[in-house]
Amino acid sequence: MQVTEKGFARMTQVMADIARATAGGKMVITLEGGYDIAGQRRSVKSVLTELSHASPIDKSDLPGEGRGRFPTVLNRSFSS
């Protein structure tokens, strides 16, 4: 997988939106090892920056649904 730092930041945005809509904003983030330590450091920093609301991503640059609140996720009912 070749996810960039911006990709990790964007995934964090999506996860945070889902967490706000379904779990009162609560979420858990785990760290998995990797072979590119420098890349991992940059990606972790990107996730932490996103979580601190200092987003490096301008949502206006995202295509279509990426700008919204992910209605396909929010309108689903979750059952246990």
Secondary structure, 3 states (H helix, E strand, C coil): CCCCHHHHHHHHHHHHHHHHHHCCCCCCCCCCCCCCHHHHHHHHHHHHHHHCCCCCCCHHHCCHHHHCCCHHHHCCCCCC
